[in-house]
């Protein structure tokens, strides 16, 4: 599998996790019940972290190699950190709605920008 194809699959997986994160956050806000840390929060955050760490390495290498005009390694690092925060904060009703949505929107922008670039460059 090529580096770009692997990155494309990892990016799609992260986008899928983001959808799950957003759904969980909406449910937690609606019910007011926080997730149980050891049975719910930690296993989910660990799954996200594994894919997210692989994505960071692959995305950073790809961006440094191809040097797209509108995407930079610092943005990849920032998205990586925000994904980790979101994967935990989604389970807590006291998380700021505005802050959560801003992080989510920021990460989605980076991921969709990367996915679009990959789609254009991958046959």
N, CA and C atoms as a LAMMPS dump frame, in Angstrom:
ITEM: TIMESTEP
0
ITEM: NUMBER OF ATOMS
369
ITEM: BOX BOUNDS ff ff ff
-5.0000000000000000e+02 5.0000000000000000e+02
-5.0000000000000000e+02 5.0000000000000000e+02
-5.0000000000000000e+02 5.0000000000000000e+02
ITEM: ATOMS id mol type element x y z
1 1 1 N 0.846 -1.181 0
2 1 2 C 0 0 0
3 1 3 C 0.893 1.246 0
4 2 1 N 0.536 2.206 -0.814
5 2 2 C 1.332 3.418 -0.88
6 2 3 C 1.113 4.277 0.365
7 3 1 N 2.061 5.171 0.599
8 3 2 C 1.975 6.072 1.747
9 3 3 C 0.697 6.916 1.666
10 4 1 N 0.38 7.427 0.479
11 4 2 C -0.8 8.274 0.298
12 4 3 C -2.089 7.48 0.536
13 5 1 N -2.126 6.245 0.066
14 5 2 C -3.325 5.416 0.246
15 5 3 C -3.537 5.089 1.725
16 6 1 N -2.454 4.759 2.423
17 6 2 C -2.555 4.476 3.859
18 6 3 C -3.026 5.724 4.6
19 7 1 N -2.469 6.872 4.245
20 7 2 C -2.866 8.121 4.884
21 7 3 C -4.336 8.42 4.611
22 8 1 N -4.773 8.133 3.41
23 8 2 C -6.177 8.349 3.055
24 8 3 C -7.089 7.49 3.936
25 9 1 N -6.725 6.231 4.14
26 9 2 C -7.52 5.34 4.986
27 9 3 C -7.52 5.795 6.447
28 10 1 N -6.362 6.218 6.94
29 10 2 C -6.271 6.715 8.316
30 10 3 C -7.103 7.99 8.495
31 11 1 N -7.061 8.859 7.498
32 11 2 C -7.832 10.104 7.553
33 11 3 C -9.322 9.798 7.588
34 12 1 N -9.761 8.852 6.773
35 12 2 C -11.175 8.449 6.776
36 12 3 C -11.583 7.864 8.121
37 13 1 N -10.693 7.093 8.723
38 13 2 C -10.975 6.504 10.04
39 13 3 C -11.105 7.601 11.099
40 14 1 N -10.227 8.592 11.061
41 14 2 C -10.289 9.699 12.02
42 14 3 C -11.592 10.482 11.829
43 15 1 N -11.981 10.707 10.578
44 15 2 C -13.246 11.408 10.31
45 15 3 C -14.414 10.616 10.886
46 16 1 N -14.366 9.309 10.747
47 16 2 C -15.396 8.447 11.332
48 16 3 C -15.416 8.577 12.857
49 17 1 N -14.229 8.58 13.467
50 17 2 C -14.154 8.79 14.918
51 17 3 C -14.732 10.151 15.303
52 18 1 N -14.48 11.173 14.512
53 18 2 C -15.01 12.507 14.814
54 18 3 C -16.53 12.499 14.823
55 19 1 N -17.132 11.778 13.885
56 19 2 C -18.594 11.669 13.864
57 19 3 C -19.1 10.991 15.129
58 20 1 N -18.417 9.939 15.551
59 20 2 C -18.777 9.246 16.788
60 20 3 C -18.607 10.165 17.991
61 21 1 N -17.522 10.931 18.013
62 21 2 C -17.245 11.87 19.096
63 21 3 C -18.347 12.918 19.182
64 22 1 N -18.732 13.453 18.035
65 22 2 C -19.786 14.477 18.025
66 22 3 C -21.111 13.9 18.505
67 23 1 N -21.453 12.702 18.044
68 23 2 C -22.695 12.053 18.481
69 23 3 C -22.69 11.819 19.986
70 24 1 N -21.57 11.343 20.501
71 24 2 C -21.456 11.078 21.939
72 24 3 C -21.602 12.375 22.731
73 25 1 N -20.966 13.429 22.266
74 25 2 C -21.039 14.715 22.949
75 25 3 C -22.488 15.213 23.008
76 26 1 N -23.203 15.11 21.894
77 26 2 C -24.599 15.545 21.866
78 26 3 C -25.454 14.722 22.831
79 27 1 N -25.206 13.419 22.877
80 27 2 C -25.946 12.544 23.799
81 27 3 C -25.656 12.915 25.255
82 28 1 N -24.388 13.139 25.574
83 28 2 C -23.982 13.476 26.942
84 28 3 C -24.565 14.829 27.353
85 29 1 N -24.554 15.793 26.438
86 29 2 C -25.13 17.106 26.733
87 29 3 C -26.637 16.984 26.978
88 30 1 N -27.303 16.146 26.184
89 30 2 C -28.749 15.962 26.303
90 30 3 C -29.128 15.284 27.619
91 31 1 N -28.391 14.225 27.98
92 31 2 C -28.736 13.461 29.18
93 31 3 C -28.106 14.022 30.445
94 32 1 N -26.976 14.7 30.304
95 32 2 C -26.273 15.222 31.475
96 32 3 C -25.477 14.162 32.22
97 33 1 N -25.396 12.961 31.651
98 33 2 C -24.676 11.861 32.306
99 33 3 C -23.3 11.689 31.673
100 34 1 N -22.271 11.754 32.516
101 34 2 C -20.922 11.58 31.985
102 34 3 C -20.603 10.105 31.794
103 35 1 N -19.652 9.853 30.904
104 35 2 C -19.248 8.483 30.621
105 35 3 C -18.449 7.893 31.775
106 36 1 N -18.547 6.587 31.954
107 36 2 C -17.775 5.887 32.987
108 36 3 C -16.345 5.755 32.472
109 37 1 N -15.393 6.222 33.25
110 37 2 C -14.024 6.369 32.761
111 37 3 C -13.399 5.06 32.287
112 38 1 N -13.366 4.031 33.136
113 38 2 C -12.63 2.808 32.791
114 38 3 C -13.342 1.909 31.8
115 39 1 N -14.661 1.942 31.761
116 39 2 C -15.361 1.046 30.843
117 39 3 C -15.737 1.708 29.522
118 40 1 N -15.769 3.055 29.51
119 40 2 C -16.233 3.736 28.311
120 40 3 C -15.214 4.742 27.754
121 41 1 N -14.804 5.697 28.578
122 41 2 C -13.946 6.792 28.118
123 41 3 C -12.56 6.294 27.713
124 42 1 N -11.881 5.608 28.621
125 42 2 C -10.506 5.181 28.363
126 42 3 C -10.39 4.239 27.162
127 43 1 N -11.236 3.195 27.051
128 43 2 C -11.099 2.31 25.874
129 43 3 C -11.299 3.061 24.554
130 44 1 N -12.281 3.969 24.518
131 44 2 C -12.519 4.731 23.291
132 44 3 C -11.339 5.661 22.991
133 45 1 N -10.89 6.394 24
134 45 2 C -9.769 7.33 23.821
135 45 3 C -8.5 6.581 23.398
136 46 1 N -8.281 5.384 23.941
137 46 2 C -7.114 4.58 23.557
138 46 3 C -7.188 4.155 22.084
139 47 1 N -8.388 3.754 21.631
140 47 2 C -8.569 3.379 20.224
141 47 3 C -8.276 4.568 19.308
142 48 1 N -8.828 5.719 19.68
143 48 2 C -8.613 6.928 18.887
144 48 3 C -7.13 7.288 18.876
145 49 1 N -6.485 7.201 20.033
146 49 2 C -5.069 7.573 20.146
147 49 3 C -4.194 6.71 19.231
148 50 1 N -4.473 5.413 19.18
149 50 2 C -3.673 4.52 18.343
150 50 3 C -3.721 4.95 16.867
151 51 1 N -4.916 5.174 16.366
152 51 2 C -5.078 5.596 14.963
153 51 3 C -4.543 7.01 14.777
154 52 1 N -4.824 7.885 15.743
155 52 2 C -4.402 9.284 15.67
156 52 3 C -2.877 9.414 15.633
157 53 1 N -2.181 8.605 16.411
158 53 2 C -0.711 8.642 16.412
159 53 3 C -0.144 8.174 15.072
160 54 1 N -0.752 7.125 14.508
161 54 2 C -0.322 6.657 13.191
162 54 3 C -0.604 7.718 12.133
163 55 1 N -1.778 8.357 12.26
164 55 2 C -2.155 9.411 11.324
165 55 3 C -1.164 10.579 11.393
166 56 1 N -0.787 10.987 12.605
167 56 2 C 0.154 12.101 12.782
168 56 3 C 1.461 11.824 12.044
169 57 1 N 2.015 10.648 12.258
170 57 2 C 3.29 10.287 11.636
171 57 3 C 3.172 10.288 10.111
172 58 1 N 2.135 9.662 9.626
173 58 2 C 1.934 9.541 8.187
174 58 3 C 1.61 10.894 7.545
175 59 1 N 0.729 11.661 8.167
176 59 2 C 0.319 12.96 7.616
177 59 3 C 1.478 13.955 7.624
178 60 1 N 2.244 13.967 8.697
179 60 2 C 3.381 14.878 8.781
180 60 3 C 4.397 14.558 7.688
181 61 1 N 4.709 13.287 7.521
182 61 2 C 5.664 12.871 6.483
183 61 3 C 5.15 13.257 5.098
184 62 1 N 3.865 13.023 4.851
185 62 2 C 3.295 13.325 3.538
186 62 3 C 3.311 14.83 3.266
187 63 1 N 2.92 15.626 4.253
188 63 2 C 2.895 17.085 4.085
189 63 3 C 4.312 17.625 3.873
190 64 1 N 5.282 17.111 4.626
191 64 2 C 6.662 17.572 4.456
192 64 3 C 7.22 17.172 3.096
193 65 1 N 6.804 16.018 2.59
194 65 2 C 7.302 15.536 1.31
195 65 3 C 6.648 16.264 0.136
196 66 1 N 5.336 16.43 0.183
197 66 2 C 4.62 17.012 -0.967
198 66 3 C 4.487 18.531 -0.885
199 67 1 N 4.638 19.088 0.292
200 67 2 C 4.549 20.532 0.545
201 67 3 C 3.34 21.184 -0.146
202 68 1 N 2.127 20.762 0.225
203 68 2 C 0.948 21.409 -0.36
204 68 3 C 0.899 22.883 0.052
205 69 1 N 0.312 23.695 -0.8
206 69 2 C 0.296 25.136 -0.581
207 69 3 C -0.456 25.565 0.677
208 70 1 N -1.522 24.855 1.019
209 70 2 C -2.383 25.325 2.091
210 70 3 C -2.486 24.381 3.292
211 71 1 N -1.462 23.573 3.506
212 71 2 C -1.453 22.667 4.656
213 71 3 C -0.022 22.531 5.162
214 72 1 N 0.135 22.669 6.484
215 72 2 C 1.468 22.704 7.078
216 72 3 C 1.586 21.712 8.227
217 73 1 N 2.808 21.246 8.516
218 73 2 C 3.006 20.289 9.607
219 73 3 C 2.442 20.772 10.955
220 74 1 N 2.527 22.056 11.222
221 74 2 C 2.02 22.587 12.497
222 74 3 C 0.503 22.39 12.607
223 75 1 N -0.198 22.504 11.488
224 75 2 C -1.644 22.278 11.488
225 75 3 C -1.956 20.803 11.778
226 76 1 N -1.138 19.918 11.25
227 76 2 C -1.312 18.478 11.486
228 76 3 C -1.12 18.187 12.981
229 77 1 N -0.064 18.752 13.569
230 77 2 C 0.201 18.559 15.005
231 77 3 C -0.944 19.097 15.851
232 78 1 N -1.435 20.251 15.483
233 78 2 C -2.53 20.879 16.213
234 78 3 C -3.789 20.015 16.141
235 79 1 N -4.105 19.525 14.957
236 79 2 C -5.277 18.663 14.782
237 79 3 C -5.118 17.388 15.617
238 80 1 N -3.92 16.831 15.626
239 80 2 C -3.634 15.626 16.415
240 80 3 C -3.949 15.85 17.89
241 81 1 N -3.472 16.962 18.439
242 81 2 C -3.719 17.279 19.851
243 81 3 C -5.211 17.486 20.119
244 82 1 N -5.878 18.178 19.21
245 82 2 C -7.294 18.457 19.398
246 82 3 C -8.141 17.195 19.314
247 83 1 N -7.774 16.277 18.447
248 83 2 C -8.491 14.999 18.333
249 83 3 C -8.408 14.245 19.654
250 84 1 N -7.216 14.222 20.252
251 84 2 C -7.058 13.539 21.54
252 84 3 C -7.926 14.181 22.616
253 85 1 N -7.938 15.503 22.667
254 85 2 C -8.763 16.202 23.659
255 85 3 C -10.242 15.913 23.439
256 86 1 N -10.682 15.992 22.193
257 86 2 C -12.087 15.774 21.875
258 86 3 C -12.54 14.362 22.235
259 87 1 N -11.656 13.38 22.039
260 87 2 C -12.032 11.985 22.298
261 87 3 C -12.324 11.732 23.777
262 88 1 N -11.8 12.581 24.642
263 88 2 C -12.068 12.456 26.075
264 88 3 C -13.188 13.418 26.495
265 89 1 N -13.113 14.658 26.043
266 89 2 C -14.078 15.675 26.461
267 89 3 C -15.503 15.36 26.034
268 90 1 N -15.669 14.578 24.991
269 90 2 C -17 14.234 24.491
270 90 3 C -17.844 13.511 25.538
271 91 1 N -17.209 12.9 26.516
272 91 2 C -17.912 12.1 27.513
273 91 3 C -18.34 12.898 28.747
274 92 1 N -18.051 14.191 28.766
275 92 2 C -18.31 14.985 29.968
276 92 3 C -19.253 16.146 29.673
277 93 1 N -20.419 16.176 30.345
278 93 2 C -21.42 17.205 30.061
279 93 3 C -20.984 18.625 30.427
280 94 1 N -19.996 18.771 31.293
281 94 2 C -19.551 20.111 31.669
282 94 3 C -18.558 20.709 30.669
283 95 1 N -18.245 19.987 29.593
284 95 2 C -17.375 20.506 28.534
285 95 3 C -18.069 21.675 27.851
286 96 1 N -17.331 22.735 27.622
287 96 2 C -17.876 23.923 26.963
288 96 3 C -18.333 23.593 25.541
289 97 1 N -19.588 23.885 25.254
290 97 2 C -20.156 23.619 23.936
291 97 3 C -19.422 24.408 22.851
292 98 1 N -19.178 25.685 23.093
293 98 2 C -18.509 26.534 22.107
294 98 3 C -17.096 26.049 21.829
295 99 1 N -16.361 25.78 22.87
296 99 2 C -14.982 25.323 22.708
297 99 3 C -14.932 23.978 21.981
298 100 1 N -15.814 23.07 22.378
299 100 2 C -15.876 21.754 21.75
300 100 3 C -16.157 21.889 20.258
301 101 1 N -17.168 22.678 19.912
302 101 2 C -17.538 22.856 18.498
303 101 3 C -16.42 23.532 17.706
304 102 1 N -15.724 24.489 18.324
305 102 2 C -14.609 25.151 17.639
306 102 3 C -13.481 24.163 17.33
307 103 1 N -13.121 23.334 18.309
308 103 2 C -12.089 22.318 18.082
309 103 3 C -12.53 21.331 17.002
310 104 1 N -13.783 20.903 17.098
311 104 2 C -14.317 19.944 16.141
312 104 3 C -14.274 20.52 14.721
313 105 1 N -14.691 21.762 14.575
314 105 2 C -14.692 22.417 13.268
315 105 3 C -13.265 22.574 12.73
316 106 1 N -12.345 22.933 13.594
317 106 2 C -10.949 23.104 13.204
318 106 3 C -10.356 21.787 12.7
319 107 1 N -10.587 20.725 13.452
320 107 2 C -10.061 19.408 13.073
321 107 3 C -10.698 18.937 11.771
322 108 1 N -12.007 19.117 11.641
323 108 2 C -12.687 18.705 10.411
324 108 3 C -12.127 19.43 9.193
325 109 1 N -11.831 20.719 9.361
326 109 2 C -11.273 21.491 8.252
327 109 3 C -9.937 20.905 7.8
328 110 1 N -9.064 20.61 8.758
329 110 2 C -7.747 20.038 8.429
330 110 3 C -7.918 18.677 7.754
331 111 1 N -8.779 17.84 8.32
332 111 2 C -8.973 16.494 7.774
333 111 3 C -9.58 16.524 6.374
334 112 1 N -10.568 17.377 6.149
335 112 2 C -11.182 17.436 4.82
336 112 3 C -10.224 18.058 3.8
337 113 1 N -9.445 19.036 4.233
338 113 2 C -8.433 19.616 3.345
339 113 3 C -7.43 18.541 2.93
340 114 1 N -6.952 17.782 3.91
341 114 2 C -6 16.704 3.631
342 114 3 C -6.626 15.636 2.73
343 115 1 N -7.852 15.236 3.048
344 115 2 C -8.536 14.217 2.236
345 115 3 C -8.7 14.68 0.791
346 116 1 N -9.053 15.953 0.606
347 116 2 C -9.199 16.491 -0.751
348 116 3 C -7.865 16.479 -1.496
349 117 1 N -6.809 16.888 -0.82
350 117 2 C -5.474 16.893 -1.43
351 117 3 C -5.047 15.467 -1.824
352 118 1 N -5.297 14.533 -0.933
353 118 2 C -4.938 13.14 -1.209
354 118 3 C -5.723 12.586 -2.388
355 119 1 N -6.982 12.936 -2.453
356 119 2 C -7.821 12.442 -3.537
357 119 3 C -7.34 12.963 -4.891
358 120 1 N -6.886 14.205 -4.905
359 120 2 C -6.379 14.804 -6.151
360 120 3 C -5.059 14.189 -6.581
361 121 1 N -4.221 13.797 -5.594
362 121 2 C -2.883 13.294 -5.905
363 121 3 C -2.811 11.782 -6.019
364 122 1 N -3.849 11.077 -5.556
365 122 2 C -3.837 9.611 -5.579
366 122 3 C -4.639 9.105 -6.761
367 123 1 N -4.031 8.284 -7.583
368 123 2 C -4.756 7.75 -8.758
369 123 3 C -5.825 6.759 -8.351
